[in-house]
Amino acid sequence: MSQVLLVSELTANAIRHSDSGRHPCGQITVIIESYGRLLHIEVIDDGSAESTAELEGTANPDFERGRGLWLVDQMAARWGTRHDQSKHAVWFQIVMSCPKCGNEATEAATKANDA
C-alpha cells in the first residue's frame, strides 16, 4: 500500500508548503487513474510563490521532516511536477502487482511517457 503513504506525504506537503494550507478556502485535489497495473496519482494544490517541490539529496533519518519527496523518489516508478499560474501538481506512478493484468501497465506507461 505504498500509494497510501505517498498520497499522505504529498498531501501533507501541500498543506504545509502551499497556499492550500495557508488560506481558509485553500483546496487540494487528488486524482487517481488506473491503467491496468499502472496507478497514476496527482496531488494538486493552490501553489505558492515561496516554495516549489524539490528533491534535496538524501533524507536524514534523524530529522522529523524532509522525507516526503525522497520517499516518492524511492518508491514510485516515475514522478514529476507541473505548474501553471495558480496550481502546482506533484504526480507519481506505481506499478501494482496483479497477475491478472498482464502487460497493460507497461503499455500504459509507454503511452503516458509519449504524451
Stockholm file with secondary structure:
# STOCKHOLM 1.0

chainA/1-115         MSQVLLVSELTANAIRHSDSGRHPCGQITVIIESYGRLLHIEVIDDGSAESTAELEGTANPDFERGRGLWLVDQMAARWGTRHDQSKHAVWFQIVMSCPKCGNEATEAATKANDA
#=GR chainA/1-115 SS CHHHHHHHHHHHHHHHHSHHHHSTTCCCEEEEEEETTEEEEEEEECCCSSCCCCCCSSCCTTCSSSCHHHHHHHHCSEEEEEECSSCEEEEEEEECCCGGGTTHHHHHHHHHHHC
#=GC SS_cons         CHHHHHHHHHHHHHHHHSHHHHSTTCCCEEEEEEETTEEEEEEEECCCSSCCCCCCSSCCTTCSSSCHHHHHHHHCSEEEEEECSSCEEEEEEEECCCGGGTTHHHHHHHHHHHC
//
